[in-house]
């Protein structure tokens, strides 16, 4: 038999199975064609995609800030400086003497005696009045409801269906709570600044150290004070988020978080327990007053930031450990 007959025809149909044709239909399955139909489809919901993470973060922040409960909390916080300003105005008759800026000749929150001389001090007075109770309670409501509220509403399972992962969802929840801390604090400051400028004179600011700074620098100090107050709530926000991972009841988590706040503040006010005071998260909250010194005293502020960072690390890790191992049934 001839060599040509032995080898078979050289056309496409007679080629050896080990040497398929180079056309598209005969390519090896290990080497798919380079056309569009052979490429791996792009998954826009890939959890490794940074845009997907930003989308989750934006969605959580938007959802938190657009809730009716959030509007109500911010309205209450904004009303506190209004009430303080009106009370001081009525009590002093708008006089400029610094001897009795509040009821009973100097009572009330810190900086209140200076409000009649300079309306900018209403910012500091309002932050001093809201930080011990109103601001942390509002943060406790939002943080306590972050995970437990989704579980009680039956939406937590659907959030986890998306390829986001529990860790990223928890971080997005915590970021939304921190955003609320910042927004709530600046709402108080902005409301106080507007009321103070409307009811009282504004001008150069006398610092706690006795020096005078310009009104512009005073505004910068006020903004810095608001930022310090917001940062003071970072540790408590992490604590509230941890409590939220322990239960499927949003109301229960909010009540427990606020209850912990009240308990810790009571402990911080008992002199016999002074040994543990430096380790309680609200102990250095009022250190924001050092921003109004010339120069700024950073010792107490630094201790506050370190303590808040410690609480955020400990309870943030505890929240992550609990949430990643939790059996989601709702």
Secondary structure, 3 states (H helix, E strand, C coil): CCHHHHHCCCCHHHCCCCCCCCCHHHCCCCCCCCCHHHCCCCCCCCCCCHHHHHHHHHHHHHHHHCCHHHHHHHHHHHHHHHHHHHHHHHHHCCCCCCCCCCHHHHCCCCCHHHCCCCCCHHHHHHHHHHHHHHHHHHHHHHHHHHHHHHHHCCCHHHHHHCCCCHHHHHHHHHHHHHHHHHHHHHHHHHHHHHHHHHHCCCCCEECCCCCEECHHHHHHHHHHHHHHHHHCCHHHHHHHHHHHCCCCCHHHHHHHHHHHHHHHHHHHCCHHHHHHHCCCCCCCHHHHHHHHCCCCCCHHHHHHHHHHHHHHHHHHHHHHHHHHHCCCCC
